[in-house]
Amino acid sequence: MPHLTYKIVEHDGGWAYTVNGAFSESFASRAEALAAAKRAAAEQRTPGRTEVIEYETPDGRWHTETAAGSDRPETDVEDKR
C-alpha cells in the first residue's frame, strides 16, 4: 500500500502543503496550511466505491482498470518548525 506524506512548506508568499512534488494553494498562515493538510490526508484514507477507470498514458495508449475503493494509501502530515 502506498504511503503519502503531506509536508508544510513556505510557498508563494505564504504557506502550503506539498505531496509527491505537487503544491496546494497558498494559505496566509502555517496553521491554516497544517489544518488543510490534515483534512486532505484524512480524505485520502477514506474508502470510496470500486469503479472502472480509463486513462491515457503519455505515449497515447488507453488503459482500462478497476480501481478498488478500499485501496487507500497510508498518510501522515509532517510539519518541521
N, C-alpha and C positions, 0 to 999 in steps of 0.2 A: 504494500500500500504506500502511495507517495506521501511525502511529508512536506508541508509548506510552512515557511517561517515568514511572518509579516514583520518588517523592520521599520522603526520610526526613524525618519531622517529629515534634515533640513532640506527644503526644496522650493525653488521658485519664490523666494522671499518669505516663505512661511515654513510649514511642516507638512509632511505627507507620510504615507507608509509605502513601502515597496515590497513586492513579492515576485520572485523569478524575473527580476530586471524591469518590471513594469511599475510605474508610479501611480498612486491615487491622485485625486485632485488635491490642491493645496488647502491647508487649514491655517487659521490665524494663530493657533497655539498648539503646543506639543500635546497638551491634554486632549484637545479635540481630535488630533490625528490618532492618538492612542485609543480613544473611545471608538473611532471609526474602524481602526484595525481590528479591535476586539470583536466588533459586530461582524465584519467581513469574515474573520476567521471562524466565528461560530456558524455563519451561514454556509461556509464551505463544508462543515462537518454534518450539516443537516441532510438526511436522506431525502431522495426525491423519487420520481417514478422511473421505472425502467422503460427506455424508449429506443427506437431505431433511429440512428442519426446518419446523415450523409455529409461528406465534406470533400473538398478538392485540395490536393496537395500542390505545392509549388510547381511540380512538373506537369500539372494539368490532368492528373489521374483522379477519378472519383472513387471514393470508398464508401461502403455501407457497413455499419457495425451496430451492435446492440450495446448501449450504454446502460449498465446496471445502476439503478437508483441508489442501491446500497453501497456502491463502490466509492466511498468518500475518503478524501485524504485526512491524515492527521495534521493538525495545525497548532501553531503557537505564535505568540507575539513577543518580539524582542525590542526592548526599549533601553538602550545603553545611554546612560547620562554622563 
